Amino acid sequence: MTSNKYYSTFSLWAITVILTLLSIFYQRRTGPTYPIRGKIEIDGQPIKYQLLRAHETTTDAAYAIAVPDSNIKAIFQYRRYKSHDGWTIDTLKTADKKISLTIPKQPAAGKVIYEITLIDRNNQKYPLTDEPVIIRFKGAVPGYFLLPHILFMFIAMLLSTRTGLEAIAQRKNTFRFALWTTGLLLIGGLILGPIVQKFAFGAFWTGWPFGHDLTDNKTLVAFIFWGIALWRGRHAGKGRVWYIIAAIVTLLVYLVPHSVLGSEVDYTAME
């Protein structure tokens, strides 16, 4: 009997970890702040590239693309996003087997839209992306706020999934796991989250009712559902379905890419 119970607990934790890691991997691959990675071929030679979509306000966003042929050049064009600016167009040449480019730094939440096209010795063009790339600048966040925020949100996601599985298995620790999940969401998402956002983008809260930032809104939605689940499940054996609903809602909101509809400077209004 003891071994079966141990095996069941191990299985639940294994499923929990797998689901959590898969959701984090999906969010990283689809989020608007993570670099765009790709590879093209020019004259049979592969060229790998990584296009930045987030950078700190302290410096220009500078990076390079390694190329095998010194005759390759690039057309780099950019302008501030949400502005009346015309495109700035630069022709970049290869130096030391790389093409270097620089995106001018912007204030917190300022964005620049840009695109890069490589050109071979025969003037054939190779756009690196189908659509222009948008990079958003952010202020530096102290590690003593950022690291606990990330850690608490990760553990909250982990325990949320574990709580849902505990409820499905009708085990006895559901309420305890739910309590920890709610507490971590409160500290990591609704206390540390706004502090991190204040450092990065100059505002504590840009979700409902003050804005439409999905990162803020999804955290609030998850917290509300866990509050309901705790209220309905405060007595043993009651409200088990609400734990499952809260866990599913949390999984779904975590799948929403981070920073979607986040803070941004409207240069047209400033002009």
C-alpha positions, 0 to 999 in steps of 0.5 A, spaced: 500 500 500 505 504 501 509 503 495 503 504 491 501 511 494 509 513 493 508 511 486 502 515 485 505 521 488 511 520 484 507 520 477 503 526 479 510 530 480 513 527 474 507 529 470 507 536 473 514 537 471 513 535 464 507 540 463 510 546 467 516 545 462 512 544 456 508 550 458 515 554 459 518 552 453 512 554 449 512 561 452 519 562 450 518 560 443 512 564 442 513 570 446 514 577 443 521 579 447 525 573 445 530 573 439 528 571 432 533 565 430 533 563 423 538 560 418 538 562 410 543 559 405 547 564 400 551 560 395 550 554 398 553 556 405 549 557 411 548 563 415 545 563 422 542 569 425 539 572 431 534 578 431 533 582 438 526 583 440 528 586 447 534 590 450 535 595 456 535 603 455 542 604 457 545 602 451 544 602 443 542 595 441 548 592 437 549 585 434 552 582 428 551 577 423 557 572 422 557 571 414 562 567 410 563 571 404 566 578 405 562 580 398 555 579 402 552 586 404 546 588 408 540 593 407 538 595 414 532 599 415 529 602 421 524 607 424 521 608 431 515 604 432 508 608 432 511 614 430 511 619 423 518 617 422 521 615 415 525 609 414 532 610 416 536 606 411 543 603 411 547 599 407 552 595 411 558 591 409 562 585 411 568 586 416 572 581 419 566 576 416 561 579 420 555 584 418 554 589 424 548 593 426 546 598 431 539 600 433 538 606 437 536 606 444 529 608 446 526 610 453 523 605 457 517 602 453 520 605 446 520 600 440 523 600 434 521 596 428 526 594 423 528 589 417 534 586 414 536 584 407 542 580 406 545 581 398 550 577 395 555 578 390 550 577 384 545 582 388 540 577 389 536 579 396 535 575 402 530 578 407 531 575 414 524 575 416 517 576 412 515 581 416 519 587 420 521 585 427 519 590 433 524 591 439 522 594 445 527 597 450 526 596 458 529 599 464 534 595 468 531 591 473 535 589 480 536 582 480 534 582 488 527 583 485 527 580 478 530 573 480 525 572 486 519 574 481 521 569 476 522 563 481 515 565 485 512 565 478 515 558 476 513 555 483 506 557 482 505 554 475 508 548 478 504 547 484 498 550 480 498 544 476 500 539 481 494 542 485 489 540 479 492 533 479 491 532 486 484 534 485 483 529 479 486 524 483 482 526 489 488 526 494 488 529 501 493 535 500 489 539 495 487 545 499 494 545 502 497 545 495 492 550 493 494 555 498 501 555 496 499 556 489 495 562 491 500 565 496 506 565 491 501 568 485 500 573 490 507 575 492 510 573 485 505 576 481 501 581 484 507 584 489 513 583 485 510 583 478 508 590 479 515 592 482 519 589 476 514 592 471 515 599 474 523 598 474 522 596 466 517 600 464 515 606 469 508 603 471 506 599 476 500 596 473 498 597 466 492 591 466 485 592 467 482 597 469 488 602 467 490 598 461 490 592 456 497 589 458 495 581 458 501 580 463 498 583 468 491 581 466 492 574 466 496 574 473 490 577 476 485 572 472 489 566 475 489 569 482 481 570 482 480 563 480 485 561 485 481 565 490 474 562 488 477 555 489 480 556 496 473 559 498 469 553 495 474 548 498 475 551 505 471 545 507 474 538 506 471 534 500 468 541 497 469 545 491 474 540 488 472 541 481 474 549 482 481 547 484 481 543 477 478 549 473 483 554 477 489 549 475 486 549 467 485 557 467 492 558 470 495 553 465 492 557 459 494 564 461 501 561 462 501 559 455 499 567 453 506 569 451 509 574 456 509 581 454 503 581 449 500 588 449 505 590 454 507 597 455 509 601 449 511 609 447 506 612 442 511 617 439 505 620 435 502 622 441 508 625 443 509 629 436 
